[in-house]
Amino acid sequence: MKKQPLLYIYVAFICTIIFFSFVSCKQKTTQIDPEFARYIAAFTYGNISPDSYIEIELAQELPSVELNTEVQEKFFSFSPFIKGKTYWINSRTIRFVPEYGQLKPGKEYTAKFYLDKALKVEPKFKTFNFYFRVNEQNFSFDLLPYSPMSINDLKWNSVTGALRLANNESPEKIVGIFELKGANREAKVNVKTVSDGMYQISIDSLLRTNNAESYELTVNGNAIGAKKRENFSIQLPSLPETEFQVIDVRMISETASHIRIAFSSPLSHDQDIQGLVVPSGISNFTYQIDKNVLKIFPEAYPREEITLQIHQGLRSFENRALARDYTYQLRAESEKPQVKMGKSGNILPNSSQLVLPFSAVNLWAVDVKVIKIYQNNILYFLQSNSMNSNSNGEVRRFGRLIKKKQIRLDTDKTLDLTRWNNFSIDLAPMINEDPGAIYIVQLSMKSDYSLFNCGGITPQIPQSSSMRNFEDENISEEDEAVWDETNPYYYEPIDWAEYNWEERDDPCKSTYYMNRDRIIETTVMASNMGIIAKGGDENKILIAVTDILSTSPISGADVTVYNYQMQAIGKGKTDGQGFAEIDYKNGKPFVVTATNGKDIGYLEVKEELSLSLSNFDVSGKEIQKGLKGSVYGERGVWRPGDTIYLSFILEDRAKKLPEGHPVALEVYTPTRQFYHRQVKTNGENGFYTFQIVTDPSAPTGVWQSYVKVGGTSFYKPLRIETVKPNRLKVRLETDSIIDASKGVFSGTLTSQWLHGAPASNLKSEVEITLSRTENPFSGYNKYVFNNPLFKFETNSYKLFEGTLNASGVAGVNSRIPVAESAPGMLRGNIVSRVFETGGDMSFYAQTAYYSPYGVYAGVKTPETEASGFLETDKPIVFDVVTLDPYGKKVSRDNVEYKIYKLNWSWWWN
């Protein structure tokens, strides 16, 4: 398959905005006036719990206020209304304490603070407006396997679990969300408060009998106002047990991190665990046996994964050994604090919210910065940057910081922030003012936001995190000064006094958070327009514009095509189907813009950004300068002295050639010597005929013919040979694919004289030559199916040697040759020969594939912009396909891969 390089397709993608779990995205989009930072240092914001209070922290002290006494004057008002009392808790902070039950879960509140009652301010600062939202109740529950209540009686067992609630509840109320069904109806659920929002759940008196028992535990959040329901199964094996086994292995990340291994029965204390339980990479550890649970406490964890081996010599308290060895892969430590952007594409449709999804782990907050690329600078910005990449940092020339903000991630108390979670930011308040601009959104983190366990200590989320601090979010004079510098390149500043390069990958050091690699960014624009462009070499480009929200075509949109120098080289309007075909001149398209009212969209049409066509069949002839042509000969081989009749068929759909334009034929010998030239101007309906008379002494071989017209050239090889023709017709009927697993090659060889009589009793033979083949499967030309480690030499094998019967037929049944070290599918060139009694021979050649294997694995290397090189320090995805010998996909779950590193030096390799 030949890739057609003239076709380019470009698409403006939609940002993916649907996630399994979004938090931080349901808040009001009311903007907080930053000018209040002169008087207010911090205030309650975002998501709060129903038992929270509302606070305002002033920027200056009021020494005359009376502390911890109810304030009679009205400083706050709320919509919806909230009953409560107000207190000064220090000389700068005033607190409103709602009455119990006043803050309703899931409700959004608009608040007013009457600043003029505390300070003397200008009229426009009399009232400070802010908002907050009360968390909806939610829960997450993790259940551990069973454990006997006493080592002396395995009949009675218990289980424990950890419950997280978004909002605190009393243990008495929490008991009501659990429903247990099983052998013992008297089993009880107990609840114990561990910390804010954290509860330990225990269920005792689970009966274990001589039959395997199953208990079904339902957790229904209705009793606490949570719209969630989960089901758990508790499995108890029979007594006595038929097999001592491992039932659960997990990492526990607490203050004393350890590996927890649960067994079906209590362990014997009279054995040395060392050597029976082997965690790779951990040389020293202590352990603790608690009934059927073994806890491993390493002195230090390795950085990589742990391979945990549990050997069958381990015994239970009844001296029963494990029936087999167990092997587990465990992550040695929790994920390092990280942020990932959860989007593909650059367009955020103008719905009520402009939601940008992202993911984070081991962080309770992230910082967001928004840099605006001004609308009149966008085309120039795209000259040195891209919508998909801003790697060179040249943004100061085109844009400016317009917003910075802290985003809390801990508002949903049921989330385990030490694991990956999905979050989102609503960018609407930041970019609705100028939807025609482009925005670079950066997400970064600070060491203060980390929840990573360092030295056995897990950081705690500071209580003040529920307050929004103006100082952290206002763009300071120092921030403004950065964007007034004349150097066009902008990078986040680094405190070089603290930075230590050797600590750049250690999340327990501040350098880890300073590293620029930790800052992720994306370029977005608010637009409802999706743009697709298709171009070729005919100075035409086809544009399609659609409404992303409704998927309907947009008619009447103004479309402009710009070259690299930002000059308009073509314009047009979309029709009723949203299409516009635009002729352009004076350059190559670089950027396409589409405008519909106030809505504007941009699409880069750089060649390196065109969509890959490697997964599609785009075979065919290349159109040269708008002309298509084909050279045709009446046969494939000529003898010296023959007259060669050639026809040239020309298609000039764009009417680029004038009437009577000359079409020239040039012919060259196999040694590239000029032989003949003809010019025709009188073609009929695009057909031009040429006659080339060859000399009887003309050299044999492959001659070259070129038809030249309108600055283009069309080639056809001409084979001139001294040929002795076959006097016998020879055919071999066999399969198109030779399956080596069958062990037998079968076929039917037939031959007859050209006048039709059978070639009776003539000697014949069949020979096969096996060689490598690169692309045996149609539709998978980009995949490599050959093993590069196997060397294979071309070999020939005799499949048949014998005599045709009276009907000119012979059955061919031969052992299939063994192709050792075959790198993949092989090509079999089969030659069948029939010999006349006088010694002359006629032959028939055909090709079949030789399949030494039942399944073939193909690997496709990703296409890159770096001249075939793969970039380091970024994920690289290789597509893998498994096919049967006939090219049909087959499922395989045991695919093994190896990666080799090859060293090379230009000096001696």
Secondary structure as UniProt FT lines:
FT   TURN            5..6
FT   STRAND          8..11
FT   HELIX           34..38
FT   STRAND          40..44
FT   STRAND          46..48
FT   TURN            50..51
FT   STRAND          54..58
FT   TURN            63..64
FT   STRAND          76..79
FT   STRAND          84..88
FT   STRAND          93..98
FT   TURN            100..101
FT   TURN            105..106
FT   STRAND          108..114
FT   HELIX           115..117
FT   HELIX           123..125
FT   STRAND          127..134
FT   STRAND          139..143
FT   STRAND          147..150
FT   TURN            151..152
FT   STRAND          153..165
FT   HELIX           171..174
FT   HELIX           175..177
FT   STRAND          178..181
FT   TURN            185..186
FT   STRAND          188..195
FT   TURN            196..197
FT   STRAND          198..207
FT   STRAND          213..220
FT   HELIX           221..224
FT   STRAND          229..236
FT   STRAND          246..252
FT   STRAND          258..263
FT   TURN            275..276
FT   STRAND          277..279
FT   TURN            280..281
FT   STRAND          285..290
FT   TURN            291..292
FT   STRAND          293..298
FT   STRAND          306..310
FT   TURN            312..313
FT   STRAND          315..316
FT   TURN            317..318
FT   STRAND          326..330
FT   STRAND          338..341
FT   STRAND          347..348
FT   STRAND          355..361
FT   STRAND          365..373
FT   HELIX           375..377
FT   HELIX           378..384
FT   TURN            391..392
FT   TURN            396..398
FT   STRAND          399..408
FT   TURN            413..414
FT   TURN            417..418
FT   STRAND          421..426
FT   HELIX           428..431
FT   TURN            432..433
FT   TURN            435..436
FT   STRAND          438..444
FT   HELIX           447..449
FT   TURN            455..456
FT   HELIX           463..466
FT   STRAND          467..469
FT   HELIX           470..473
FT   HELIX           477..482
FT   TURN            483..484
FT   TURN            496..498
FT   HELIX           501..503
FT   TURN            504..505
FT   TURN            507..508
FT   HELIX           510..514
FT   HELIX           516..518
FT   STRAND          520..526
FT   STRAND          529..535
FT   STRAND          540..547
FT   TURN            548..550
FT   STRAND          558..562
FT   TURN            564..565
FT   STRAND          568..573
FT   TURN            576..577
FT   STRAND          579..583
FT   STRAND          591..596
FT   TURN            597..598
FT   STRAND          599..604
FT   HELIX           607..609
FT   TURN            614..615
FT   TURN            625..626
FT   STRAND          627..633
FT   STRAND          637..638
FT   TURN            640..641
FT   STRAND          643..651
FT   TURN            653..654
FT   TURN            659..660
FT   STRAND          663..668
FT   TURN            670..671
FT   STRAND          674..680
FT   TURN            685..686
FT   STRAND          687..693
FT   TURN            696..697
FT   STRAND          701..709
FT   TURN            710..711
FT   STRAND          712..720
FT   STRAND          728..734
FT   STRAND          737..739
FT   HELIX           740..742
FT   STRAND          744..753
FT   TURN            754..755
FT   TURN            760..761
FT   STRAND          763..772
FT   TURN            778..779
FT   TURN            781..782
FT   TURN            788..789
FT   STRAND          795..803
FT   TURN            806..807
FT   STRAND          809..815
FT   TURN            820..821
FT   STRAND          826..835
FT   TURN            837..838
FT   STRAND          841..851
FT   STRAND          856..860
FT   TURN            867..868
FT   STRAND          879..883
FT   TURN            885..886
FT   TURN            906..908
//
